[in-house]
Amino acid sequence: MRRAWTLILFALALLAVGAAAASSGTEPFRILANIYSVGASDATVFLIGTPKGIVLLDTGAPGEYEKIRANIAKLGFDYYGIRIIILSQADREHAGNLAQIRRETGARLMVSEADVPLLAAGGPFARVDVDQQLREGDRVTIGGLLFTAHIAPGDTKGCTTWTTQVRWERKPYDVVFAGCHPQNAAPLKSIKSDIFLGARGSYFGLEKKYARRHEKSNPFIDPDAFRKFIDEAPRH
C-alpha cells in the first residue's frame, strides 16, 4: 500500500512539473506587434520581424537549437530569413547556438566590443566571428526598425540592454530588453519603457504574464516594470 501511494505521489509530481513547463512561456507566442518569444527556457530568445528580414535577440543554450528553430516555424517565419543577430551577453545560455544559426542563415552578428573576446575564445559554446562591434549608444537598423545598444556590464563586461520602439494599434511603445543585472544601474535609469523584456524570463515575470496573455489588456505593457527591475538590481 505504501509503495502504491509513493507511485501515485511520484506521478502527481511529474504532472505538476509538466503543467509548470506548459505554462512557462517556452511555446512561441506574440508579445506585441512584431515582437515574438521563441525561447526554450528561462534564457529567452526574441524574434523581431521586419519587412527586410528577422532580427534574433540571443540564441539560447546548447541543446535548445531544435526547439528554437521549431518555435520559429510554428509562428510562420522562415528560419533562413534571419538577417541580424544581436546579443545580450556572450555566455553559454544566450550564445549557445550562435555559431550554428549564423552559419546556416548567413545573418550578420552585431555584439558589444567588450564581449567579442569571449565569442572569439569559445569554450562553453562554439567560437564565432563578429561582423560589427558595438559601443555605448551604437544603433542597429533594419526594415525601418532601430535598436540602440546600452552597454551595462554585469554578468559579462559587454552585457547589453537593447531598446527599440514599435507601433501597435496606432500607438508607439518603447521596448527594453535588459541584458543582465547591471553593476551600475544609474546609466539605465533614464530609459523610458512601456514594455520590459529581458535575457531571462525571471527578470520580467514571463511565466505570470504568459499565463495572462489572452486577457483584454496586454500584460506585457507594464510601464513601471523596468524601473522596478533597475531599482531592485543586486548591488555588486
LUMVEX-558780 format. One line per 10 residues: number of its first residue (from 0); for each residue x, y, z of C-alpha. Coordinates in nm, 4 decimals, always signed. Layout:
// LUMVEX-558780
NUM) X,Y,Z ~ ...;
***
This chain:
// LUMVEX-558780
0) +0.0000,+0.0000,+0.0000 ~ +0.2807,+0.2402,+0.0925 ~ +0.4516,+0.1658,-0.2385 ~ +0.1285,+0.2384,-0.4258 ~ +0.0951,+0.5766,-0.2555 ~ +0.4583,+0.6506,-0.3361 ~ +0.3960,+0.5803,-0.7039 ~ +0.0819,+0.7960,-0.7026 ~ +0.2646,+1.0872,-0.5414 ~ +0.5506,+1.0493,-0.7909;
10) +0.3031,+1.0572,-1.0802 ~ +0.1356,+1.3684,-0.9420 ~ +0.4753,+1.5343,-0.9102 ~ +0.5508,+1.4590,-1.2738 ~ +0.2159,+1.6053,-1.3767 ~ +0.2899,+1.9181,-1.1775 ~ +0.6268,+1.9558,-1.3483 ~ +0.4632,+1.9084,-1.6873 ~ +0.1985,+2.1682,-1.6083 ~ +0.4648,+2.4159,-1.4989;
20) +0.6607,+2.3560,-1.8181 ~ +0.3486,+2.4071,-2.0294 ~ +0.2788,+2.7409,-1.8650 ~ +0.6340,+2.8687,-1.8651 ~ +0.6167,+3.0544,-2.1957 ~ +0.8556,+2.8215,-2.3759 ~ +0.5975,+2.7822,-2.6515 ~ +0.6264,+3.0559,-2.9145 ~ +0.3874,+3.3478,-2.8928 ~ +0.3468,+3.7093,-2.9930;
30) +0.4275,+3.9623,-2.7231 ~ +0.3180,+4.2744,-2.9114 ~ +0.3276,+4.3978,-3.2679 ~ +0.6272,+4.2354,-3.4411 ~ +0.7968,+4.1027,-3.1250 ~ +0.7748,+3.7316,-3.0509 ~ +0.9122,+3.4941,-2.7896 ~ +1.0733,+3.1804,-2.9387 ~ +1.2891,+3.0635,-2.6488 ~ +1.3032,+2.7208,-2.4901;
40) +1.3874,+2.8036,-2.1273 ~ +1.4246,+3.0911,-1.8828 ~ +1.7085,+3.2109,-2.1081 ~ +1.4920,+3.3986,-2.3554 ~ +1.5165,+3.4290,-2.7319 ~ +1.3230,+3.7031,-2.9086 ~ +1.2300,+3.7268,-3.2756 ~ +1.1548,+4.0698,-3.4163 ~ +1.0072,+4.0698,-3.7638 ~ +1.0717,+4.3462,-4.0176;
50) +0.9976,+4.3898,-4.3902 ~ +1.3690,+4.3340,-4.4567 ~ +1.4068,+4.0166,-4.2505 ~ +1.4225,+3.8843,-3.8966 ~ +1.6228,+4.0166,-3.6043 ~ +1.7064,+3.7476,-3.3489 ~ +1.7993,+3.8593,-2.9985 ~ +2.0021,+3.5801,-2.8320 ~ +2.0168,+3.2166,-2.9432 ~ +1.9550,+3.0037,-2.6328;
60) +2.1688,+2.7399,-2.4659 ~ +2.3310,+2.4401,-2.6382 ~ +2.0703,+2.1689,-2.6741 ~ +1.7873,+2.4165,-2.7366 ~ +1.8565,+2.4682,-3.1067 ~ +1.5901,+2.2296,-3.2407 ~ +1.3214,+2.3687,-3.0102 ~ +1.4031,+2.7284,-3.1003 ~ +1.4036,+2.6528,-3.4718 ~ +1.0709,+2.4689,-3.4371;
70) +0.9265,+2.7642,-3.2473 ~ +1.0243,+2.9995,-3.5285 ~ +0.8488,+2.7727,-3.7783 ~ +0.5351,+2.7479,-3.5607 ~ +0.4949,+3.1228,-3.5867 ~ +0.5108,+3.1028,-3.9656 ~ +0.8542,+3.2630,-4.0033 ~ +1.1279,+3.1408,-4.2325 ~ +1.4309,+3.0412,-4.0250 ~ +1.6534,+3.1370,-4.3175;
80) +1.5030,+3.4851,-4.3086 ~ +1.7143,+3.5750,-4.0045 ~ +1.9230,+3.8723,-4.1211 ~ +2.0682,+4.0134,-3.7976 ~ +2.1626,+3.8558,-3.4662 ~ +2.2173,+4.0755,-3.1632 ~ +2.3213,+3.9552,-2.8209 ~ +2.2501,+4.0390,-2.4591 ~ +2.5631,+3.8714,-2.3270 ~ +2.8270,+3.6298,-2.4518;
90) +2.7663,+3.3314,-2.2273 ~ +2.6578,+2.9708,-2.2710 ~ +2.2862,+3.0258,-2.2170 ~ +2.2491,+3.3171,-2.4559 ~ +2.5121,+3.2436,-2.7222 ~ +2.4941,+2.8654,-2.7165 ~ +2.3618,+2.8289,-3.0734 ~ +2.5080,+3.1466,-3.2142 ~ +2.7703,+2.9913,-3.4418 ~ +2.5290,+2.7393,-3.5942;
100) +2.2471,+2.9848,-3.6597 ~ +2.4852,+3.2390,-3.8099 ~ +2.6481,+2.9749,-4.0290 ~ +2.3168,+2.8388,-4.1566 ~ +2.1370,+3.1689,-4.2168 ~ +2.4240,+3.3992,-4.3099 ~ +2.2948,+3.6556,-4.0598 ~ +2.5158,+3.9463,-3.9563 ~ +2.6269,+3.9295,-3.5945 ~ +2.6438,+4.2561,-3.4005;
110) +2.7841,+4.2403,-3.0478 ~ +2.9275,+4.4769,-2.7871 ~ +3.3005,+4.5295,-2.8265 ~ +3.3748,+4.4117,-2.4712 ~ +3.2153,+4.0693,-2.5316 ~ +3.3948,+3.9975,-2.8599 ~ +3.6931,+3.8228,-2.6895 ~ +3.4529,+3.5762,-2.5240 ~ +3.2995,+3.4858,-2.8583 ~ +3.6411,+3.4552,-3.0222;
120) +3.7639,+3.2221,-2.7483 ~ +3.4603,+2.9941,-2.7409 ~ +3.4737,+2.7201,-2.4785 ~ +3.1247,+2.6656,-2.3367 ~ +2.9943,+2.7389,-2.6876 ~ +3.1406,+2.7296,-3.0383 ~ +3.3646,+3.0256,-3.1216 ~ +3.2243,+3.2722,-3.3708 ~ +3.3455,+3.5786,-3.5602 ~ +3.1631,+3.9086,-3.5241;
130) +3.0542,+4.1280,-3.8153 ~ +3.0173,+4.4513,-3.6206 ~ +3.1483,+4.5532,-3.2786 ~ +2.9257,+4.7920,-3.0855 ~ +2.9891,+5.0599,-2.8270 ~ +2.7551,+5.2546,-2.5997 ~ +2.4793,+5.4229,-2.7975 ~ +2.5512,+5.2464,-3.1270 ~ +2.2470,+5.1640,-3.3342 ~ +2.1367,+4.8731,-3.5491;
140) +1.8779,+4.9441,-3.8179 ~ +1.6770,+4.7156,-4.0444 ~ +1.3426,+4.7478,-4.2193 ~ +1.2542,+5.0779,-4.0558 ~ +1.3267,+4.9474,-3.7059 ~ +1.6046,+5.0872,-3.4896 ~ +1.7774,+4.9179,-3.1942 ~ +2.0036,+5.1108,-2.9578 ~ +2.2756,+4.9354,-2.7565 ~ +2.3225,+5.0350,-2.3916;
150) +2.6369,+4.8678,-2.2585 ~ +2.5880,+4.7883,-1.8893 ~ +2.8491,+4.5459,-1.7512 ~ +2.7160,+4.2775,-1.5246 ~ +2.7331,+3.9060,-1.6000 ~ +2.9807,+3.9955,-1.8760 ~ +3.1791,+4.3139,-1.9414 ~ +2.9820,+4.3793,-2.2563 ~ +2.6363,+4.2916,-2.1292 ~ +2.3943,+4.4891,-2.3451;
160) +2.0497,+4.6273,-2.2760 ~ +1.8684,+4.6948,-2.6029 ~ +1.5944,+4.9486,-2.6682 ~ +1.3624,+4.9956,-2.9637 ~ +1.0179,+5.1317,-3.0423 ~ +0.7296,+4.9525,-3.2113 ~ +0.3808,+5.0625,-3.3112 ~ +0.0653,+4.8733,-3.2272 ~ -0.2890,+4.9889,-3.2969 ~ -0.1554,+5.3328,-3.3963;
170) +0.0323,+5.3772,-3.0691 ~ +0.4108,+5.3811,-3.0178 ~ +0.5577,+5.1597,-2.7471 ~ +0.9089,+5.1884,-2.6081 ~ +1.0565,+4.8416,-2.5582 ~ +1.3515,+4.7475,-2.3361 ~ +1.5381,+4.4162,-2.3446 ~ +1.7520,+4.4035,-2.0269 ~ +2.0763,+4.2127,-2.0761 ~ +2.1520,+4.1374,-1.7102;
180) +2.1536,+4.2846,-1.3615 ~ +2.3998,+4.5728,-1.4151 ~ +2.6872,+4.6518,-1.1823 ~ +2.5919,+5.0171,-1.2121 ~ +2.2248,+5.0785,-1.2842 ~ +2.2482,+5.4581,-1.2918 ~ +2.3061,+5.4937,-1.6701 ~ +1.9942,+5.2885,-1.7411 ~ +1.7555,+5.4821,-1.5184 ~ +1.6761,+5.7405,-1.7839;
190) +1.5477,+5.4765,-2.0270 ~ +1.1740,+5.5018,-2.0936 ~ +0.9926,+5.1709,-2.1087 ~ +0.6385,+5.0676,-2.1922 ~ +0.7300,+4.7031,-2.2409 ~ +1.0042,+4.5439,-2.0321 ~ +1.1607,+4.2193,-2.1524 ~ +1.4952,+4.0645,-2.0684 ~ +1.7576,+3.7991,-2.1236 ~ +1.5851,+3.5879,-1.8571;
200) +1.2151,+3.5366,-1.8186 ~ +1.2528,+3.5728,-1.4441 ~ +1.3601,+3.9347,-1.4963 ~ +1.0173,+4.0415,-1.6166 ~ +0.7770,+3.7775,-1.4806 ~ +0.7435,+3.5839,-1.8053 ~ +0.5536,+3.2898,-1.6576 ~ +0.2820,+3.5008,-1.4961 ~ +0.2470,+3.7317,-1.7942 ~ +0.2406,+3.4383,-2.0361;
210) -0.0486,+3.2871,-1.8396 ~ -0.2396,+3.6163,-1.8795 ~ -0.1554,+3.6721,-2.2450 ~ -0.5168,+3.6270,-2.3660 ~ -0.6543,+3.8967,-2.1375 ~ -0.8011,+4.2069,-2.2975 ~ -0.5248,+4.4231,-2.1510 ~ -0.1824,+4.3035,-2.2693 ~ +0.0111,+4.2082,-1.9509 ~ +0.3436,+4.2859,-2.1175;
220) +0.2515,+4.6550,-2.1338 ~ +0.3883,+4.7461,-1.7924 ~ +0.5487,+5.0938,-1.7801 ~ +0.6772,+5.0605,-1.4236 ~ +0.8396,+4.7180,-1.4590 ~ +1.1813,+4.8164,-1.5939 ~ +1.2368,+5.0892,-1.3356 ~ +1.1446,+4.8421,-1.0620 ~ +1.3948,+4.5938,-1.2056 ~ +1.6672,+4.8580,-1.2041;
230) +1.5853,+4.9770,-0.8518 ~ +1.5949,+4.6204,-0.7204 ~ +1.9065,+4.5148,-0.9141 ~ +2.1618,+4.3388,-0.6884 ~ +2.4497,+4.5624,-0.5895 ~ +2.7874,+4.4135,-0.6900;
***
